């Protein structure tokens, strides 16, 4: 039971970290663009 939960959780955490890592530079670029517009 707990093993299946761990096997489901680990890929979700890895995917979340990858998405966060890839979206951070985009978010920073968006913020810079908004600041430049102001």
ZASEVEX-653170 format. One line per 8 residues: number of its first residue (from 1); their letters; for each residue x, y, z of C-alpha. Coordinates in pm, 1 decimal, padded with zeros to 6 digits. Example, Ala and Ser with C-alpha at 12.3 -4.5 7.8 and 13.67 -1.06 7.14 Angstrom:
REM residues 2
1	as	01230.0/-00450.0/00780.0  01367.0/-00106.0/00714.0
This chain:
REM residues 38
1	xxxxxxxx	00000.0/00000.0/00000.0  00258.4/00256.5/00110.2  00500.2/00138.9/-00160.5  00248.3/00218.4/-00434.9  00194.1/00563.4/-00283.5  00570.3/00626.6/-00284.1  00600.0/00510.8/-00645.5  00315.7/00746.4/-00742.0
9	xxxxxxxx	00449.8/01039.9/-00539.6  00814.6/01037.6/-00654.5  00744.5/01090.1/-01029.5  00490.9/01361.9/-00941.5  00749.2/01544.2/-00728.9  01013.8/01512.7/-01001.6  00770.6/01644.0/-01264.1  00673.0/01931.6/-01035.0
17	xxxxxxxx	01038.1/02025.0/-00978.2  01113.1/02007.6/-01351.5  00813.4/02226.6/-01433.4  00906.7/02477.3/-01163.0  01268.7/02482.9/-01286.4  01162.0/02541.4/-01647.8  00897.2/02803.4/-01567.0  01118.6/03011.4/-01333.7
25	xxxxxxxx	01330.8/03178.6/-01606.7  01012.0/03249.8/-01806.1  00852.0/03406.5/-01499.1  01159.4/03620.2/-01437.5  01161.6/03731.9/-01801.0  00791.0/03821.8/-01774.9  00856.9/04023.9/-01459.3  01142.7/04210.5/-01627.8
33	xxxxxx	00918.4/04293.1/-01923.7  00642.6/04422.7/-01693.7  00895.7/04632.6/-01498.2  01034.3/04774.3/-01824.7  00682.6/04867.9/-01937.2  00628.7/05053.9/-01610.0
